[in-house]
């Protein structure tokens, strides 16, 4: 990654690469338990291009999966673990707010249960490691993983296209996690076009300040406009050219309201990042480095941090 030629080569996905295939569920139909590992995502550019008549916003972004995982475990309910709910969900790890029965994992089960009443009652355990309210799609990934797990474990026979259609009923980000590989998105995020983008050889750092950002509030403060250059075009160029061109439209208003988030971005650049940005509506930031970043937790005390090389043989 010392010149534009090297960077361009790192953006080319080898033929037949299964780099972005989500981990399959363990076990099989009739087994005692099945598991799946929902992944996280970042947004490479996020442009809010117009407000729709229905109150939503059309956007343009590139979704890219990153190796941060939750763990989803499902077991048919019996007399030993009976519950008042058809889908009884226990959440551990990162604390979540709200009624657990409104979690997208439960809603995914309820969605398919309407269509496939033969689905059994289930005990579900979700261990959260992807930070919440971070703009990394943890909740959406969990819901999409539940759709995939139920389809594969109980032989529902739904194609990826059919799963994507159902995932869109859960949330705008959910369809991306069905395909689980880099994709350009339009509409509210549900219109996907897989793209050849491979950041192998780069080192990624993720930092999330302990600041929750309301997605609804973030959208209310942003002024829709079309970017000078479409993000899909920008990411086809060397990473060294992204700064200043690959823009997250939420950053201006979010940084003004929560200065610490903007300060983290500047600190990442001070540490030598080639590119840094906020993911989604925040508050997580990510950065691409040519070399590993040492002592990240000490550099950002009191914040969630993660760092890892992006490898061509990485399974997501």
TORVOTOR-270110 format. One record per atom (N, C-alpha, C, O, CB): x, y, z. Coordinates in steps of 0.2 Angstrom, whole numbers, plus 2048, in hexadecimal, padded with zeros to 3 digits. Glycine has a CB too. Layout:
REM TORVOTOR-270110
XYZ;...
END
This chain:
REM TORVOTOR-270110
8047FA800;800800800;804806800;80380B804;7FB800806;80A8067FC;80E80C7FC;80D8117F6;80F8167F6;81580A7FC;80980E7F1;8078137EC;8008117E9;7FD80D7EB;80C8127E6;7FE8167E4;7F78157E2;7F680E7DE;7F080C7DF;7F681A7DD;7FB80B7DB;7FA8057D8;7F98007DD;7F47FB7DC;8008037D4;7FC8007E2;7FB7FB7E8;7F47FB7EB;7F17F67EC;8017FB7ED;7F28027EC;7EC8037EF;7E68007EA;7E17FD7EC;7EB80A7F1;7E78027E4;7E28007DF;7E17F87DF;7DC7F57DE;7E48027D8;7E77F57DF;7E77ED7DF;7E37EB7E6;7E07E67E5;7EE7EA7DF;7E47EE7EB;7E17EC7F1;7D97ED7F1;7D57EA7F5;7E37F07F7;7D77F17EC;7D07F27EB;7CD7ED7E6;7C77ED7E5;7CE7F97E9;7D17E97E4;7CE7E47DF;7CD7DD7E2;7D17DA7E6;7D37E37D9;7C77DB7E2;7C57D47E5;7C77CF7E1;7C47CE7DB;7BD7D47E7;7CB7CA7E3;7CC7C47DF;7C67C07DD;7C17C07E0;7D17BF7E2;7C67BD7D7;7C17B97D5;7BF7B37DA;7C47B07DC;7C27B67CE;7B97B27DB;7B77AC7DF;7B97AE7E7;7B87A97EB;7BB7A67DD;7BA7B47E9;7BC7B57F0;7B57B57F4;7B07B87F2;7BF7BC7F0;7B57B17F9;7B07B17FE;7B17B4804;7AE7B3809;7AE7A97FF;7B57BA803;7B77BE809;7B17C080D;7B17C1813;7BB7C4807;7AB7C280A;7A67C580E;7A07C180F;79A7C3810;7A47CB80A;7A17BA80F;79C7B5810;79B7B5818;79F7B381B;79D7AE80D;7957B781A;7947B6822;7947AF824;7937AA820;78D7B8823;7967AE82A;7977A782D;7917A482D;78C7A682F;79A7A8834;79079D82B;78A79A82B;788797832;78D797836;78B794826;782796833;780793839;78378C83B;784788836;77879383A;78478B841;787785843;781780844;77C782846;78C785849;78277A844;77D775845;77977483F;77A77783A;77977784B;773770840;76F76F83A;76876E83C;76676F842;771769836;76376D838;75C76C83A;75C76783E;75E76183D;75876B833;758768844;757763849;75D76384E;75C75F853;75775C846;76276784D;767767852;76576B858;75F76F858;76D76B850;76876B85E;76676E864;767776864;762779866;76A76B86A;76C778860;76D77F860;770781859;77477D857;771782866;76F787857;77278A851;775791853;772794857;76D78A84B;77A792850;77D799851;77F79C84B;780799845;783798855;7807A384B;7817A7845;7857AD848;7847AF84E;77B7A9841;78A7B0844;78E7B6847;78C7BC842;7907BD83D;7957B4846;7887C0844;7867C6841;78C7CB841;7907CC846;7807CA844;78E7CE83B;7937D283A;7917DA83B;78B7DB83B;7977D1833;7967DE83B;7957E583B;7977E8834;7997E4830;79A7E9840;7957EE833;7977F282D;7997F982E;7987FC834;7907F2828;79C7FC829;79E803829;79B806823;79A80281E;7A680482A;79A80C823;79881081D;79E81381A;7A181781D;79281581E;7A0812814;7A5815810;7A181B80C;79F81A806;7A981180B;7A182180F;79D82680C;79682580E;79381F80E;79E826804;79282B80F;78B82A811;78883180F;789836813;78A828818;785831809;782837807;77A837807;777833804;785839800;77783C80A;77083D80A;76E841805;76F847805;76E840811;76B83E7FF;76A8427F9;7648467F8;76384B7F5;76B83D7F4;75E8437FC;7588467FB;753844801;75483E803;7558457F4;74E848802;749846807;743843803;7418467FE;74784C80C;74083E805;73B83A801;73483D804;73483F809;73B833802;72F83C800;72883E802;72683A808;72283D80C;72383D7FC;728834809;72683080F;72A832815;72982F81A;72782980D;72E837815;73283A81B;73983681C;73D83981F;72E838821;73A831818;74182E818;745832814;743837810;740827816;74C830813;75183380F;75482E80A;75582880C;756837813;755830804;75982C800;76082D801;762833802;75782D7F8;764828801;76B829802;7708257FD;76D8217F9;76D826809;7768267FD;77B8227F9;7818217FE;783825801;77E8277F3;78381A7FE;788818803;78B812800;78880E7FC;78581780A;791810803;79480A802;794806808;79880980D;79B80A7FE;791800809;7927FC80F;7987F880E;7997F5809;78B7F8810;79B7F7814;7A17F3814;7A17EF81B;7A17F2820;7A87F7813;7A17E881A;7A17E4820;7A87E4824;7AD7E4821;79F7DD81F;7A77E482B;7AD7E482F;7AD7DE834;7A77DD836;7AF7EB832;7B27DB836;7B27D583A;7B17D7842;7B57D5846;7B97D283A;7AC7DA843;7A97DA84A;7A37D684A;79E7D7846;7A87E284D;7A27D284F;79C7CD84F;7987CD855;79B7CE85B;79F7C684E;7927CC854;78D7CA85A;78D7C2859;78F7C0854;7867CE859;78A7BF85E;7897B885D;7817B785F;77E7B9864;78D7B4862;77E7B385A;7777B285B;7767AA85B;7787A6857;7737B4854;7737A8861;7727A1862;76B79F862;7677A3866;77679E868;76879A85F;76179885F;760791861;76478D85E;75E79A858;75B790865;75A789867;752788868;74F78C86A;75D78886E;74F783865;748782865;74678186D;74A77E871;74677B862;74078486E;73E784875;73B77E877;73877A873;73978A876;73C77C87D;739776880;737777887;73777D889;73E770880;73577288B;732773892;737776896;73677989B;73076C894;73E775895;743777899;74577F898;74878289C;749773898;743781892;744789891;73E78C88F;73E79188A;74A78988C;73878A891;73278D88E;731794890;734796895;72C789891;72D79888C;72D79F88D;7267A188B;72279E887;7327A3889;7247A788D;71D7AA88B;71E7AC884;7197AE880;71B7B088F;7247AD881;7257B087A;7277AA876;72A7A5877;72B7B587B;7247AB86F;7267A686A;72E7A6869;7317A1867;7227A7864;7317AC869;7387AE868;73A7B186E;73A7B786F;7397B2861;73D7AD873;7407B0879;7477B2878;74B7AE878;73F7AB87F;7487B8879;74F7BB877;7537BD87E;7507C1882;74F7C1872;7597BB87F;75D7BD884;7637C1881;7667BE87C;75F7B7889;7647C7883;76A7CB881;76F7CB886;76E7CD88C;7677D187E;7767CA884;77B7CB888;7807CF885;7807D187F;77E7C488B;7867D1889;78B7D5886;7897DD886;7877DF88B;78C7D387E;78A7E0880;7887E7880;7817E8882;77D7E587F;78A7EA879;7807ED886;7797EE889;7757F2883;7777F7880;7797F288F;76F7EF882;76A7F387E;7647F6881;7627F3887;7687ED879;7627FB87F;75C7FF881;7567FC87E;7567F9879;75D806880;7507FD882;74A7FB87F;7477F4880;74B7F0883;74A7FC877;7417F387E;73E7EC87F;7417E787B;7427E8875;7367ED87E;7447E187E;7477DC87A;7437D9875;7457D6870;74A7D787F;73C7D9876;7387D6871;7377DB86B;7337D8866;7317D5875;7397E186B;73A7E5865;7407E4862;7417E885C;7387EC867;7457E0864;74B7DF861;74A7DC85A;7457D9859;7507DB865;74E7DE855;74E7DC84E;74E7D484E;74C7D1849;7537DF84A;7527D1852;7527CA852;74B7C7853;7497C284F;7577C7858;7477C9858;7417C7859;73C7C9853;7387C5851;73E7CA860;73D7CF851;7397D184B;73A7CD845;7357CC841;73A7D984A;7407CB844;7427C783E;73E7C083F;73B7BD83A;7497C583E;73E7BD845;73B7B7846;7337B8845;7307B4842;73C7B484E;7307BD848;7297BE847;7277BF840;7227BD83D;7277C484B;72C7C283C;72A7C4835;72A7BD831;7257BC82D;7307C8832;72F7B8832;72F7B282F;7297AD831;7277A982E;7357AF82F;7287AE838;7237AA83B;71C7AB838;7187A6837;7227AB843;71A7B1836;7147B2832;7147AF82C;70E7AC82A;7137BA831;7197AE828;7197AB822;71A7A3822;71879F81E;71F7AE81E;71E7A1828;72079A829;71E798830;722798834;727799828;717797831;715795838;71778F83B;71778E841;70D795837;71B78B837;71E785839;72478683D;727782841;720780834;72778C83D;72D78E841;72B78C848;72678F84B;72F795840;73078984C;72F787853;73078D857;733792855;733782855;72E78D85D;72F792863;737791864;73978C864;72B791869;73A797865;741797866;74479B86C;7417A086E;74479A860;74979886F;74D79C874;75379F870;75779B86D;74F79787A;7547A5871;7597A886D;75E7AC872;75C7B0876;7577AD868;7647AB871;7697AF875;76D7B3870;7707B186B;76E7AA879;76E7BA871;7717BF86D;7777C2871;7757C5876;76D7C486A;77D7C0870;7837C3873;7857C986F;7877C8869;7897BE875;7857CF872;7867D586E;78E7D786F;7907D8875;7827DB870;7917D886A;7987DA86A;7997E1866;79D7E5867;79D7D5868;7957E1861;7957E785C;7927ED860;78D7EC863;7917E6856;7957F2861;7937F8865;78C7FA862;78B7FB85C;7987FE865;7887FC867;7817FF865;782806864;78680A866;77C7FD86B;77D809860;77C81085F;78381285C;78581885E;77A814865;78680F857;78C810855;78C81184D;79181484B;79180A856;78781084A;787811843;78A80B83F;78C80B839;78A817841;78B805843;78E7FF840;7897FA83E;78B7F483C;7937FD845;7837FB83F;77E7F683D;77D7F0841;77A7EB83E;77F7F4836;77F7F0847;77E7EA84B;7777E784C;7767E184B;7817EB852;7727EB84D;76B7E984E;7697E6847;7657E1847;7677EE850;76A7EA842;7687E883B;76B7E1839;7687DD836;76A7ED836;7727E083B;7757DA83A;7727D483D;7717CF83B;77C7DB83B;7707D5844;76D7D0848;7677CE845;7657C8844;76C7D384F;7627D3843;75C7D183F;75D7CD839;7597C8838;7587D783E;7627CF835;7637CC82F;7667C5830;7647C082C;7687D082A;76A7C4835;76D7BD837;7677B9839;7677B3837;7727BE83C;7627BB83D;75D7B783F;7597B5839;7577AF839;7587BB843;7587B9834;7547B782E;7587B182A;7557AC828;7537BC829;75F7B282A;7637AD826;7637A682A;7627A1827;76A7AF826;7647A7831;7647A1835;75E79D835;75E797834;7657A383C;7587A0835;75179D835;75079A82E;74E79482D;74C7A2836;75279D829;75279A822;756794821;75378F81E;7547A081D;75C794823;76078F822;75F789827;75F783825;768791823;75E78B82D;75D785832;756782832;75677C833;75D789839;75178582F;74B78282F;748781828;742780827;746786833;74D781823;74C78081C;746783819;741780816;74A77881C;74678A81A;74078E817;74178F810;73B79180D;74079581B;74678E80D;74778E806;747795803;7467967FD;74278B803;74879B807;7487A1804;74F7A3801;7547A1803;7477A7809;74F7A67FB;7557A87F7;7587AE7FB;7547B27FF;7547A97F0;75E7B07F9;7617B77FC;75C7BC7FA;75B7C17FE;7687B87F9;75A7BC7F3;7557C27F1;74F7C27F6;74D7C87F7;7547C17EA;74C7BD7F7;7467BD7FB;7487BF803;7447C2806;7437B67FB;74E7BD805;7507BF80C;7517C680C;74F7CA811;7567BB80E;7547C9807;7557D0806;74E7D4806;74E7D980A;7597D2800;74A7D2803;7437D5803;7407D580A;73D7DA80C;73E7D17FE;7417CF80D;73E7CF814;7427D3819;73F7D681E;73E7C8817;7497D3818;74D7D781C;74B7DF81C;74C7E2821;7547D681B;7497E1816;7477E8815;7427EA81A;7417F081B;7467E980E;73D7E581C;7387E7820;73A7E8827;7377EB82B;7337E1820;7407E6829;7437E7830;7477ED830;7467F0836;7487E1831;74A7EF82B;74E7F682B;7527F7825;7537F2822;7527F6832;7547FD824;7577FF81E;75E7FB81D;7607FA817;75880681D;7627FA822;7687F7822;7687F0822;76D7ED820;76C7F9828;7627ED823;7627E5824;7647E281D;7677DD81E;75B7E3826;7617E4818;7637E0811;76A7DF810;76C7DA80E;7607E480C;76E7E5812;7757E4811;7787DE814;77D7DA812;7797EA813;7767DC81A;7797D781E;7777D081C;7797CB81E;7777D8826;7727D0817;7707C9814;7767C880F;7787C280E;7697CA810;7787CD80B;77D7CB806;7847CB809;7897C7807;77D7D0800;7857CF80E;78B7CF812;7927D080F;7977CE811;78C7C8815;7927D4809;7987D6806;7977DD804;7927E0804;7997D1800;79D7E1802;79C7E8800;7977E97FB;7967E57F6;7A37EA7FE;7937EE7FC;78E7F07F8;78D7F87F8;78D7FB7FD;7877EC7FA;78B7FA7F2;7888017F1;7818017F2;77D7FD7F0;78A8047EA;77F8067F6;7788067F8;77580D7F6;7788127F7;7778057FF;76E80D7F4;76A8127F3;7638127F6;76280D7FA;76A8147EB;75F8167F4;7588167F8;7598187FF;75D81D800;75580F7F7;756814803;75781580B;75D81180D;75E810813;75181480F;76080D808;76580980A;764802808;7687FD809;767809811;75E801805;75B7FA804;75D7F87FD;75D7F27FB;7547F9805;75F7FC7F8;7607FB7F1;7687FA7F1;76B7FE7F1;75E8007EC;7697F37F0;7717F17F0;7737EF7EA;7707EC7E6;7717EC7F6;77A7F17E9;77D7EE7E3;7847EC7E5;7887F07E7;77E7F47DD;7867E67E6;78C7E37E8;7927E67E4;7917E77DE;78C7DC7E8;7977E87E7;79D7EB7E3;7A37E77E5;7A47E47EA;79D7F37E5;7A87E87E1;7AF7E57E2;7B37EA7E6;7B67EF7E3;7B27E37DB;7B47E97EC;7B87ED7F0;7BB7E97F6;7B77E67F9;7B37F37F3;7C17E97F6;7C57E57FA;7CB7E97FE;7CF7EB7FA;7C87DF7F7;7CA7EA804;7CF7EF808;7D47EA80B;7D77ED810;7CB7F380D;7D57E4808;7DB7E080B;7E17E480B;7E37E7807;7DB7DA807;7E57E3811;7EB7E6812;7EB7EC816;7F07EE818;7EE7E780B;7E57EF817;7E57F581B;7E37F3822;7E17ED823;7DF7FA819;7E57F7827;7E37F682E;7DE7FB830;7DE80182F;7EA7F7833;7D97F8833;7D37FC835;7D37FD83D;7D47F9841;7CC7F9833;7D180383F;7D0805846;7C9808846;7C780B842;7D580A848;7C580684C;7BF80884D;7BF80B854;7C1808859;7B980284C;7BC811855;7BB81485B;7B481785C;7B281A858;7C181A85C;7B1815862;7AA818863;7AA81B86A;7AB81886F;7A5812863;7A982286A;7A9826870;7A2823873;79D821870;7A982D86F;7A282487A;79B82287D;79682887D;79382A882;79D821885;794829876;78F82E875;78A82B870;78C82986B;793834871;78482B872;77F82886E;77C82D869;77B83386B;779825872;77B82C863;77983085E;77282E85B;772828859;77E831858;76D83285C;767830859;767830851;76883684F;76183485C;76582B84E;76582B847;75F830844;76083383F;763824844;75A830848;754834846;75783C846;755840842;74E83384A;75A83D84C;75D84484D;762846847;76284B845;75F845854;766841846;76B842841;76884483A;76B848837;77083C840;763840838;760841832;75C848832;75C84C82D;75B83C830;75A84A837;756851838;75B856837;75985C835;75385183E;761856838;76685B838;76A85C832;76D861830;76B85A83E;76985682D;76D856827;76985A822;763859821;76F84F826;76D85D81D;76A860817;76B85C811;77185B80F;76D867816;76685980E;767854809;76B858803;76985E801;761851806;770855800;7738587FA;7778527F6;77984D7FA;77785E7FB;7788537F0;77C84D7EC;78384F7ED;7858557ED;77984D7E5;78784A7EE;78E84B7EF;79284D7E8;78F84C7E3;7928457F1;7978507E8;79B8527E2;79D84C7DE;79D84C7D8;7A18567E4;79F8467E2;7A18407DF;79D83A7E3;79D83A7E9;7A983F7DF;79A8367DF;7968307E2;79B82C7E6;7A182A7E4;79382C7DD;7998297EC;79E8257F0;7A081F7ED;7A581D7EE;79A8247F6;79C81C7E8;79E8167E5;7A48177E0;7A88137E0;7988137E1;7A481D7DD;7AA81F7D9;7B08207DD;7B581E7DB;7A88257D5;7AF8247E3;7B58257E7;7B881F7EA;7BE81F7EA;7B28297ED;7B481A7EC;7B78147EF;7BB8107EA;7BE80B7EB;7B28107F3;7BA8117E3;7BD80D7DE;7C48107DD;7C880D7D9;7B980E7D7;7C68167E0;7CC8197E0;7D18177E6;7CE8147EB;7CC8217DF;7D78187E6;7DB8177EB;7D981A7F2;7D68207F2;7E38197EA;7DA8167F7;7D88197FE;7DB8207FF;7D8824803;7D9814803;7E18217FD;7E48277FE;7E182D7FB;7E38337FD;7EB8277FC;7DC82C7F7;7D88327F4;7D28337F7;7CE8387F5;7D78307EC;7D082F7FC;7C982F7FF;7C8835803;7C2838803;7C8829803;7CD837807;7CC83D80B;7C9843808;7CD845803;7D283E80F;7C484680A;7C184C807;7BC84A801;7B884F800;7C7850804;7BC8447FF;7B88427F9;7B283E7FC;7AD83E7FA;7BB83F7F4;7B4839800;7B0834803;7AD83780A;7B083680F;7B382D804;7A7839809;7A483D80F;79E83A812;79A83780E;7A284480C;79D83A818;79783981C;79483F81E;796843822;799834823;78E84081B;78A84681C;788848823;78684D825;784846817;788842827;78684382E;78B847832;78A84A837;78483D831;791846830;797849834;796850836;79785283C;79D847831;794854832;79485B833;79085D839;79286083E;79285F82D;78985A839;78585C83E;786858845;78585B84A;77E85B83C;788852844;78A84E84A;79085084D;790850853;78B846848;79585284A;79B85584D;79A85B851;79C85D856;7A1856848;79585F84E;793866851;790864858;79186885C;78F86A84C;78C85F858;78885E85E;78C85A863;78B85A869;78185A85C;790855860;794851865;79C852863;79E84E85F;79284A864;79F857865;7A6859863;7AB853864;7B0853860;7A885F866;7AA84F869;7AE84A86A;7AF845864;7B4842863;7AC846871;7AA844861;7AA83F85B;7AE842855;7B283E853;7A383E858;7AE848854;7B284C84F;7B984C852;7BE84B84E;7B085384E;7BA84C858;7C184C85B;7C584585A;7CB845859;7C184E862;7C184085B;7C383985A;7C5839852;7CB836851;7BE83485B;7C283B84E;7C483B847;7CA83E845;7CF83B842;7BE83E842;7CB844848;7D1848847;7D784484A;7DD844848;7D084F84A;7D6841850;7DB83D854;7DD83784F;7E383684F;7D983B85A;7D983484C;7DA82E848;7DF831842;7E382D840;7D482B845;7DD83683F;7E283983A;7E983B83D;7EE83A83A;7DE83F837;7E983E843;7EF83F846;7F3839847;7F983A847;7EE84384D;7F0833848;7F482D849;7F682A843;7FA825843;7EF82884D;7F482D83D;7F782B836;7F2827832;7F482482D;7FC826838;7EC828833;7E682582F;7E7828828;7E882E827;7DF826832;7E6823823;7E582681C;7DE82881B;7DE82D817;7E7820818;7D982581E;7D382781E;7CF826824;7D0821827;7CF824817;7CB82A826;7C782982C;7C082D82B;7BF832828;7CA82C832;7BB82A82E;7B482C82D;7AF829833;7B1824836;7B182B826;7AA82C834;7A482A838;7A0825834;79F82682E;7A082F83B;79E81F837;79A81A834;79381C835;79181D83B;79C813836;78E81C830;78781D831;786824834;789829833;784818835;781824839;78082A83D;78482B843;78382F847;77982B83E;789826844;78E82684A;78B82284F;78581F84F;78F82D84C;78F822855;794826856;79B823855;7A0825857;79482985D;79B81D852;7A2819850;7A581D84B;7A281F846;7A181284F;7AC81D84B;7B081F846;7B581A844;7B7815848;7B4826848;7B781983D;7BC81483B;7C1818837;7C081D835;7B880F837;7C7815837;7CD817833;7D1812830;7D180C833;7D181B838;7D381382A;7D880F827;7DF811827;7E1817826;7D680E81F;7E380C82A;7EA80E82B;7EE809826;7EC803825;7EC80D832;7F480B825;7F9807821;7FC802826;7FE7FC824;7FE80B81D;7FD80482C;800800831;7FB7FF837;7F7803838;807803833;7FC7F983B;7F87F9841;7F97FE846;7FE802846;7FA7F2845;7F3800849;7F380584F;7F4802855;7F07FE857;7ED80A84E;7F9804859;7FA801860;7F7805865;7F680B864;802800861;7F580186A;7F3804871;7ED80986F;7EC80E872;7F8809874;7E880686B;7E280A86A;7DE80B870;7DB811871;7DE806864;7DD806874;7D980887A;7DC80D87F;7D8811882;7D880187E;7E380D87F;7E6812883;7E5819880;7E581E883;7ED811884;7E5819879;7E5820875;7DE823876;7DD829875;7E781F86E;7D981E877;7D2821877;7CF81E87D;7CA81987D;7CE81F871;7D1820883;7CE81D88A;7C781E88A;7C4824889;7D2820890;7C381988D;7BC81A88E;7B8819888;7B281A888;7BB820891;7BB817882;7B781687C;7B880F87A;7BD80C87B;7BA81B877;7B380D876;7B3806872;7B880786D;7B880C869;7AC804870;7BD80286D;7C2802868;7C37FB865;7C27F6868;7C980586A;7C57FB85E;7C67F485B;7CB7F6856;7CB7FB852;7C07F1859;7D07F1854;7D47F284F;7D67EB84C;7D67E6850;7DB7F6851;7D77EB845;7D87E4842;7DB7E583B;7D97EA838;7D27E0842;7DF7E1839;7E17E1832;7DB7DE82D;7D77DA82F;7E77DD830;7DA7E1827;7D57DF823;7D97DA81E;7DD7DC81A;7D27E481F;7D77D381F;7DB7CE81B;7D77CB816;7D07CB816;7DD7C9820;7DA7C9811;7D67C680B;7D37BF80D;7CE7BD809;7DB7C5805;7D57BC812;7D27B5814;7CE7B681A;7CC7B181D;7D87B0815;7CC7BC81B;7C87BD821;7C07BB81F;7BE7BD81A;7C87C5823;7BD7B7824;7B67B5823;7B27BA827;7B37BA82D;7B57AE825;7AD7BD824;7A97C1827;7A27BE828;79D7C182B;7A87C8824;
END
